[in-house]
Structure formats: C-alpha cells, structure tokens
C-alpha cells in the first residue's frame, strides 16, 4: 500500500509511493482555500525531491490566485519566522524532518507563522473534496517572487534575542564541531556560529541534499560525529536535523549531552532570567519538572507534536517550552521549534555557567531514557493502546496522547506515531539499567497484545 500520513504534523509520504503530484496538488489546493487570498511563503529543506515538490506547490498556489514568496532552501523555523515578518496568510515548509531521503512532506502554517492547530487542520481537510474545482482564470493567477533575505532576517533576529549577549559569547571563542547532515542547516548554521565568534569545524555540511547517514540526530546515528568532536578537541558538538528544528549537543568528551537535555538546559537558563510556566510534551524528561520546581515554576504537559505544545504554551502563557527530541520553543522570538534559537541559548548558558558543556551536563538532573519503536504491520495501533489503558487503568495515567503511566521510580509513554506506521514506547528512570529493564518489560507486553 502507498505510504501517506496525514496529521497535525503535515502531509508526509514517500515520493512516488504516496506523495505523488496528484496528492500534492490536492492538499495544496485545499490549503489555499483554507488560507484565502493573499501571499504564501514557501521554503524547503535540502533534500533532492524538494525542487520537484516545490514546483508543484508553487504552480498550484499561483493557479489558485495566491502570490507566492519563495525563500528557497532554509530551516523550517525560517519559514515560520518569515510568515509573520512578511505578513503572509500562510506558509508551507517542504520537509520530512528526520525521515530518510525517500520521504518528503508539506508542513502547513497558519497566518500567525505557527503550525496549524488541530481545529485548523480539520477545517482544511473538510475542503479536500471541493478544492480542485476552484481555480482562477488566466488574468487572476498569483505572482511568484523569490526572496533571498529570508535566512538573514531569521538569523539577525536570533542575534538580537533577549538574554543573548553576543559580545560575551564571542569572548569565549568556542570551538564547535557542526554536523548538518547535508541538510538545510548547511545554509545558515555555520554562519550563525561564526557570528557568535566560534571556530567552526564542519562535518556533513555539503550542499548535496543527500544524507550521509540516517538523519535522525540520535546517538546511534552520531558515532562518527562524536568521535570527530573528541578528535578535534572541540568545546562542543552542534547537530541539527535536515530542517533545523531539532538541536542535539555533544559534550567536549565526545559523549551525548542528551537530546532531552537540550530543552532541560534551555528551561534552566530561561527560568533563571524570568519566572513563568513551562510546557513540554508527554514524552519529555522529568528533569524539566525538577528544574522548574527549584524556581517555583509550574510544568504543563501536552500531547506530542509542535502544534500541541504551542497551543498549551499560549493557553498558560509559558515563557519557555519544547520537546525532548531536541526542540526548543522560545516565544520571545516565535512559537516554533528552532535550532538557531536553541544554539544561541546554549552558548549564552555556557558563558554564564562558566564551565564546560560536560560539566553543565553533570549539573543537570540525571535521568536515563530508553526508546523503542515497534512496527505494527496490519495491527491497529489504537487497539493496542486501548488494551494497555485497560490493563493499567488503576495506575496514575494520562490518555491525552496514547498512554503515559507515571510511577514513583519511572514513567512510560506509549503512542502511535504521527509520521511513521509504528508505536513508540519511551521509558525513563534514574539509571540506564532500570530504563532498559522497564522498556524491555513494556515492549514484551506490547508483543503479547499484537
């Protein structure tokens, strides 16, 4: 069966096997009708199918009567920023994030420069059956404009961000190993780091759009990157995913800082500057709760997905938020995961902390997360989740997004993925052995239920 996944995370599929021209036109047309007349920002990550997908999207939007501002290859958060900056009615970021080369996706934004909410997504999907019937006559089609300053606009805003002292960071003269997995980060991350006075050693920073390794920035995919940090004597490693909304750090010892600690350290830094609420998703480390407690601040949790985190952040007026996958959302700049923002925060945090990034890691609450995913084949993921809810209904549980079980010595979260045909199982405990033991236990239970 062709692979196409439609969710609040976007329209995602394998190019030529689910994500085909007909599908792209269908969803783009519905999105245009949802946005209404006006200009729409389009940007893409570096993968090789991006130009083809971009051409189809742009042609469809022009035929619908929308003006298109093409900002070229850029991070997804750059698209978000420019929707707001340029007063557009919407934006499409063409990227399948951490998925391999054969995937691509349409990430759809609202006029605020944020990912569409569940309700907005529902409204758009209701237009699918009629949208292809409505196109403009030849003299009413939209106009296409290429806008080369999209990247610079975004970077300059990050450099001006509150709490960031560019001169203080420059004095530290960080030596940074940068890995952009040949994605959109190649077009901005090195320049940003150099603006902060960093010496940059580039790895996987070619403008080829071909990922040299599996693109998800998790430790098992970063063995060569970790070795390079140590070999070059770098102060830290900075790793981004193909569309630069996830930031993963490597210590000066060539060890994972932990993708969960990306958001945890950002919470620690921002709460040291201003008190306020924090929002993270249900799969994010308890370290955030421990840190917030020290500042007498409250943590709220949302379902997984950037749009869900942002919605909760706006509801509780959070000062910082994000996801444990390496996504930092700092509303002082914009409501979206942004590795440029995360990079600025960690550099400033290190300057004020005064020590190395490995020492900063040691100063953070210590937890270990074990993650596993199980391919379902023809098995209904909702049926599996329901069986688990029934089994654990006497425990402390949350069912907003799959099932999260909270125990004193660990927590576990089961959820079906928005982007892949799998169930994710995540467990966290105080030691690595305990986390792995819990994940083994729950993984076995899922297999028994299949």
C-alpha positions as CSV (number, residue, x, y, z in Angstrom):
1,X,0.0,0.0,0.0
2,X,1.3,3.5,-0.8
3,X,2.6,5.4,2.3
4,X,0.9,8.7,3.1
5,X,0.5,10.0,6.6
6,X,-1.9,13.0,7.2
7,X,-1.8,14.5,10.6
8,X,-1.3,17.8,12.5
9,X,2.4,17.3,11.7
10,X,1.7,17.7,8.0
11,X,1.2,15.7,4.8
12,X,4.1,13.2,4.7
13,X,4.9,10.3,2.5
14,X,7.5,8.5,0.3
15,X,7.9,10.4,-3.0
16,X,6.4,8.3,-5.8
17,X,4.7,5.9,-3.3
18,X,2.1,8.0,-1.6
19,X,3.4,11.6,-2.0
20,X,2.8,12.0,-5.7
21,X,2.0,15.1,-7.8
22,X,-1.8,14.4,-7.7
23,X,-1.7,14.3,-3.9
24,X,0.5,17.4,-3.6
25,X,-2.0,19.4,-5.8
26,X,-5.0,18.1,-3.8
27,X,-3.7,19.1,-0.4
28,X,-2.1,22.4,-1.6
29,X,-5.4,23.4,-3.3
30,X,-7.3,22.7,0.0
31,X,-4.7,24.6,1.9
32,X,-5.1,27.6,-0.4
33,X,-8.8,27.6,0.1
34,X,-8.3,27.5,3.8
35,X,-5.9,30.4,3.8
36,X,-7.8,32.6,1.3
37,X,-6.4,35.1,-1.0
38,X,-3.0,36.7,-0.1
39,X,0.7,35.8,-0.1
40,X,2.0,32.4,1.0
41,X,5.6,31.8,2.0
42,X,7.3,28.6,0.6
43,X,10.6,27.2,1.8
44,X,12.2,23.8,1.6
45,X,14.9,21.7,3.2
46,X,17.8,20.5,1.0
47,X,16.6,17.0,0.1
48,X,16.8,16.3,-3.6
49,X,13.0,15.9,-4.1
50,X,12.4,19.4,-2.7
51,X,12.7,21.2,-6.0
52,X,10.1,19.0,-7.6
53,X,7.6,19.2,-4.7
54,X,8.2,23.0,-4.5
55,X,7.4,23.4,-8.2
56,X,4.1,21.6,-7.9
57,X,3.1,23.5,-4.7
58,X,4.1,26.8,-6.3
59,X,2.2,26.2,-9.5
60,X,-0.9,25.1,-7.6
61,X,-0.9,28.2,-5.3
62,X,-0.4,30.5,-8.3
63,X,-3.3,28.8,-10.1
64,X,-5.5,29.4,-7.0
65,X,-4.7,33.1,-7.2
66,X,-2.2,33.2,-4.3
67,X,1.0,35.2,-4.6
68,X,4.0,33.0,-3.6
69,X,7.1,34.2,-1.9
70,X,9.8,31.6,-2.4
71,X,12.6,31.8,0.3
72,X,14.5,28.9,-1.1
73,X,16.4,26.2,0.9
74,X,16.1,27.1,4.6
75,X,15.2,25.7,8.0
76,X,11.6,25.1,8.8
77,X,11.7,27.7,11.6
78,X,12.9,30.2,9.0
79,X,9.6,29.7,7.1
80,X,7.7,30.3,10.3
81,X,9.5,33.5,11.1
82,X,9.0,34.9,7.6
83,X,5.3,34.2,7.5
84,X,5.0,36.6,10.5
85,X,7.7,39.0,9.3
86,X,6.2,39.4,5.8
87,X,2.5,39.4,6.8
88,X,1.6,36.4,4.8
89,X,-1.7,34.5,5.1
90,X,0.2,31.2,5.4
91,X,3.3,29.2,4.7
92,X,4.4,25.8,3.6
93,X,7.7,24.3,4.7
94,X,8.7,21.4,2.5
95,X,10.5,18.9,4.7
96,X,10.1,15.4,6.1
97,X,12.3,16.3,9.1
98,X,14.3,13.3,10.3
99,X,12.8,10.9,7.8
100,X,15.3,9.3,5.2
101,X,16.0,10.6,1.7
102,X,13.0,9.0,0.0
103,X,10.5,10.9,2.2
104,X,9.2,14.4,1.9
105,X,6.3,16.4,3.4
106,X,4.2,19.6,3.4
107,X,4.3,21.3,6.8
108,X,1.4,23.7,6.8
109,X,1.4,27.0,8.7
110,X,-1.3,29.5,9.7
111,X,-1.2,33.3,9.3
112,X,0.5,33.6,12.7
113,X,3.6,31.7,11.5
114,X,2.7,28.7,13.6
115,X,1.8,25.1,12.7
116,X,-1.9,24.7,12.1
117,X,-3.9,23.7,15.1
118,X,-6.0,20.5,15.2
119,X,-9.1,22.6,14.5
120,X,-7.5,24.4,11.6
121,X,-6.2,21.2,10.2
122,X,-9.7,19.7,10.4
123,X,-11.2,22.8,8.6
124,X,-8.6,22.4,5.8
125,X,-9.3,18.7,5.4
126,X,-13.0,19.4,5.0
127,X,-12.2,21.4,1.9
128,X,-10.4,18.5,0.1
129,X,-13.3,17.3,-1.9
130,X,-14.2,20.7,-3.4
131,X,-10.9,22.5,-3.6
132,X,-9.9,21.1,-7.1
133,X,-13.0,22.7,-8.6
134,X,-11.8,26.2,-7.9
135,X,-9.0,27.8,-10.0
136,X,-8.5,31.3,-11.2
137,X,-8.8,32.5,-14.8
138,X,-5.6,33.4,-16.7
139,X,-5.6,37.0,-15.7
140,X,-6.2,36.4,-12.0
141,X,-3.4,34.0,-11.2
142,X,-0.9,34.8,-8.5
143,X,2.6,36.2,-8.8
144,X,5.9,34.5,-7.8
145,X,8.6,36.3,-6.0
146,X,12.0,35.0,-4.9
147,X,13.1,36.4,-1.6
148,X,16.8,36.0,-0.8
149,X,16.7,37.6,2.6
150,X,14.6,35.1,4.5
151,X,17.6,33.4,6.1
152,X,19.3,36.6,7.1
153,X,16.1,38.0,8.6
154,X,15.8,35.0,10.8
155,X,19.5,34.9,11.9
156,X,19.6,38.6,12.7
157,X,16.5,38.2,14.9
158,X,18.2,35.4,16.8
159,X,21.3,37.5,17.3
160,X,19.1,40.3,18.8
161,X,17.2,37.9,21.1
162,X,16.7,38.9,24.7
163,X,19.2,37.5,27.2
164,X,21.7,36.9,24.5
165,X,25.0,38.8,24.8
166,X,26.7,38.3,21.5
167,X,29.9,40.1,22.6
168,X,30.2,37.9,25.8
169,X,29.8,34.8,23.7
170,X,32.4,36.0,21.2
171,X,34.9,36.5,24.0
172,X,34.6,32.8,25.0
173,X,35.8,31.8,21.5
174,X,34.1,28.4,21.4
175,X,35.4,25.7,19.1
176,X,32.4,24.0,17.6
177,X,32.0,20.8,15.6
178,X,29.0,21.3,13.4
179,X,27.0,18.4,11.7
180,X,24.2,19.5,9.5
181,X,23.6,16.0,7.8
182,X,23.9,17.9,4.4
183,X,20.5,19.4,5.1
184,X,19.2,22.9,5.3
185,X,21.4,23.8,8.3
186,X,24.3,24.0,5.8
187,X,22.9,27.3,4.5
188,X,22.8,29.0,7.9
189,X,24.2,27.3,11.0
190,X,27.9,27.8,10.2
191,X,27.3,31.5,9.5
192,X,25.3,31.8,12.8
193,X,28.1,30.2,14.8
194,X,30.7,32.4,13.2
195,X,28.6,35.5,14.1
196,X,29.0,34.3,17.7
197,X,32.7,34.2,17.3
198,X,33.0,30.4,17.2
199,X,35.7,28.5,15.3
200,X,33.6,26.1,13.3
201,X,34.7,22.6,12.1
202,X,32.2,21.4,9.5
203,X,31.2,17.7,9.2
204,X,28.4,16.6,6.8
205,X,28.0,20.2,5.6
206,X,27.9,19.7,1.9
207,X,25.1,21.3,-0.2
208,X,24.2,17.9,-1.8
209,X,20.9,17.2,-0.1
210,X,21.9,13.6,0.3
211,X,22.0,12.4,3.9
212,X,25.4,10.6,4.6
213,X,23.9,8.7,7.5
214,X,20.4,8.2,9.0
215,X,19.3,11.8,9.5
216,X,17.6,11.5,12.9
217,X,20.0,13.0,15.4
218,X,20.1,10.2,18.0
219,X,23.3,8.7,19.5
220,X,23.4,5.6,17.4
221,X,23.5,7.7,14.2
222,X,26.1,10.1,15.5
223,X,29.1,7.8,16.3
224,X,31.4,9.4,13.8
225,X,30.3,12.9,14.9
226,X,31.1,12.1,18.5
227,X,34.5,10.8,17.5
228,X,35.1,14.0,15.5
229,X,34.3,16.3,18.4
230,X,36.9,14.5,20.5
231,X,39.5,14.2,17.7
232,X,39.3,18.0,17.0
233,X,39.3,19.0,20.7
234,X,36.1,20.9,20.2
235,X,34.3,22.6,23.1
236,X,31.0,21.1,22.0
237,X,29.3,19.5,19.0
238,X,26.2,21.0,17.5
239,X,24.0,18.7,15.4
240,X,20.8,19.6,13.6
241,X,18.3,17.5,11.7
242,X,17.6,18.2,8.0
243,X,15.1,21.0,8.6
244,X,16.9,22.5,11.6
245,X,14.1,22.5,14.2
246,X,15.9,19.9,16.4
247,X,19.1,20.6,18.2
248,X,21.3,17.9,19.6
249,X,24.5,18.6,21.5
250,X,27.7,16.6,22.1
251,X,30.0,17.2,25.0
252,X,33.7,18.1,24.9
253,X,34.3,14.5,25.9
254,X,32.6,13.3,22.7
255,X,29.6,12.0,24.6
256,X,25.9,12.7,24.1
257,X,24.7,15.7,26.0
258,X,21.3,14.0,25.6
259,X,18.6,15.3,23.3
260,X,16.3,15.6,26.4
261,X,18.8,17.9,28.0
262,X,18.6,20.3,25.1
263,X,15.2,21.5,26.3
264,X,16.1,20.9,30.0
265,X,19.0,23.3,29.9
266,X,17.0,25.9,28.0
267,X,14.4,25.7,30.8
268,X,17.1,26.1,33.4
269,X,18.5,29.2,31.5
270,X,15.3,31.0,30.8
271,X,13.8,30.4,34.3
272,X,17.0,31.9,35.8
273,X,16.1,35.1,33.9
274,X,12.3,35.2,34.4
275,X,9.8,33.1,36.3
276,X,6.9,31.6,34.4
277,X,5.1,28.4,33.2
278,X,6.9,25.7,31.2
279,X,5.3,23.4,28.6
280,X,6.7,20.2,27.3
281,X,5.1,17.1,25.8
282,X,4.2,13.9,27.5
283,X,7.4,12.2,26.2
284,X,9.8,14.7,27.7
285,X,12.2,14.1,30.6
286,X,11.3,14.6,34.3
287,X,14.4,16.7,34.5
288,X,12.3,19.6,33.4
289,X,10.0,19.2,36.4
290,X,12.9,19.0,38.8
291,X,14.4,22.2,37.3
292,X,11.1,24.1,37.3
293,X,10.5,23.1,40.9
294,X,13.8,24.8,42.0
295,X,12.5,28.0,40.5
296,X,9.0,27.5,42.0
297,X,7.6,27.3,38.5
298,X,4.9,25.0,37.1
299,X,5.3,22.5,34.2
300,X,2.4,21.7,31.9
301,X,2.4,18.7,29.5
302,X,0.7,18.5,26.1
303,X,0.3,15.7,23.5
304,X,3.4,15.2,21.3
305,X,3.6,17.5,18.3
306,X,4.8,21.0,18.0
307,X,1.3,22.4,17.4
308,X,0.1,20.8,20.6
309,X,3.0,22.2,22.6
310,X,2.4,25.7,21.2
311,X,-1.3,25.6,21.9
312,X,-0.7,24.7,25.5
313,X,2.1,27.4,25.8
314,X,-0.3,30.0,24.6
315,X,-3.0,28.8,26.9
316,X,-0.8,29.1,30.0
317,X,1.4,32.0,28.8
318,X,4.6,29.9,29.1
319,X,8.0,31.6,29.0
320,X,9.7,28.5,27.5
321,X,8.7,25.2,26.1
322,X,9.6,22.5,23.7
323,X,10.0,18.8,23.2
324,X,12.6,16.3,24.5
325,X,13.6,15.4,20.9
326,X,15.8,18.5,20.9
327,X,13.2,21.1,20.1
328,X,13.4,24.5,21.9
329,X,10.4,26.9,21.6
330,X,11.2,30.4,23.0
331,X,8.1,32.6,22.4
332,X,10.1,35.8,22.8
333,X,11.2,35.1,19.2
334,X,8.5,32.8,17.8
335,X,6.2,29.9,18.6
336,X,8.1,27.2,16.9
337,X,10.9,24.7,17.5
338,X,14.1,26.4,16.4
339,X,17.6,25.1,16.5
340,X,19.1,28.6,15.8
341,X,17.3,29.8,19.0
342,X,18.5,26.7,20.9
343,X,22.1,27.2,19.8
344,X,22.0,30.9,21.0
345,X,20.6,29.8,24.3
346,X,23.1,27.1,25.0
347,X,26.1,29.3,24.1
348,X,24.9,32.0,26.4
349,X,24.1,29.4,29.1
350,X,27.7,28.1,28.9
351,X,29.1,31.6,29.1
352,X,27.2,32.3,32.3
353,X,27.7,28.8,33.7
354,X,31.4,29.3,33.3
355,X,32.3,25.6,32.8
356,X,32.4,23.1,30.0
357,X,29.4,21.5,28.5
358,X,30.2,18.2,30.1
359,X,30.3,20.0,33.5
360,X,26.9,21.6,32.6
361,X,25.6,18.1,31.9
362,X,26.7,16.9,35.3
363,X,24.9,19.8,36.9
364,X,21.6,18.8,35.4
365,X,19.1,16.3,37.0
366,X,20.2,12.8,35.9
367,X,17.7,10.5,34.2
368,X,18.0,7.9,31.5
369,X,15.5,7.4,28.7
370,X,15.1,4.2,26.7
371,X,13.2,4.5,23.5
372,X,12.0,1.7,21.2
373,X,9.5,1.5,18.3
374,X,7.6,-1.5,17.1
375,X,6.4,-1.9,13.5
376,X,2.8,-2.9,13.5
377,X,2.2,-4.2,10.0
378,X,-1.6,-4.6,9.8
379,X,-2.3,-4.3,13.5
380,X,-4.4,-1.4,14.6
381,X,-2.3,0.8,16.9
382,X,-5.4,2.2,18.6
383,X,-6.5,-1.3,19.6
384,X,-3.1,-1.9,21.2
385,X,-3.2,1.3,23.2
386,X,-6.7,0.6,24.4
387,X,-5.6,-2.8,25.7
388,X,-2.8,-1.1,27.6
389,X,-5.1,1.5,29.1
390,X,-7.4,-1.2,30.3
391,X,-4.5,-3.1,31.8
392,X,-3.1,-0.1,33.7
393,X,-6.3,1.9,34.5
394,X,-5.7,1.6,38.2
395,X,-2.3,3.4,37.9
396,X,-1.6,7.1,37.5
397,X,-2.2,7.5,33.8
398,X,-2.7,10.2,31.2
399,X,-4.6,9.3,28.0
400,X,-4.4,12.6,26.1
401,X,-1.9,11.2,23.6
402,X,-1.8,7.4,23.7
403,X,-1.0,6.3,27.3
404,X,1.5,7.7,29.8
405,X,1.9,5.8,33.1
406,X,3.6,7.6,36.0
407,X,5.2,5.6,38.8
408,X,7.5,6.8,41.5
409,X,10.6,5.2,40.1
410,X,9.8,5.7,36.3
411,X,7.4,6.8,33.7
412,X,6.5,5.2,30.4
413,X,4.7,6.6,27.3
414,X,3.1,4.6,24.5
415,X,1.8,6.4,21.5
416,X,1.2,5.8,17.8
417,X,3.5,8.0,15.6
418,X,2.1,10.9,13.5
419,X,4.8,10.3,11.0
420,X,5.5,6.6,10.7
421,X,3.4,3.4,10.9
422,X,4.7,2.4,14.4
423,X,4.0,2.6,18.1
424,X,6.7,4.4,20.1
425,X,7.5,3.2,23.6
426,X,9.5,5.5,25.8
427,X,10.5,4.8,29.5
428,X,12.6,7.0,31.8
429,X,14.3,6.0,35.1
430,X,17.2,7.1,37.3
431,X,19.6,4.6,35.9
432,X,20.3,3.3,32.4
433,X,19.8,-0.3,33.5
434,X,16.4,0.5,35.1
435,X,15.2,2.3,32.0
436,X,16.2,-0.6,29.7
437,X,14.6,-3.1,32.1
438,X,11.3,-1.1,32.0
439,X,11.4,-0.7,28.3
440,X,12.0,-4.5,27.9
441,X,9.1,-5.3,30.1
442,X,6.7,-3.0,28.3
443,X,8.0,-4.0,24.9
444,X,7.3,-7.6,25.7
445,X,3.7,-6.7,26.8
446,X,3.0,-5.0,23.5
447,X,4.2,-8.0,21.6
448,X,1.9,-10.2,23.6
449,X,-1.0,-7.9,22.8
450,X,-0.4,-7.9,19.0
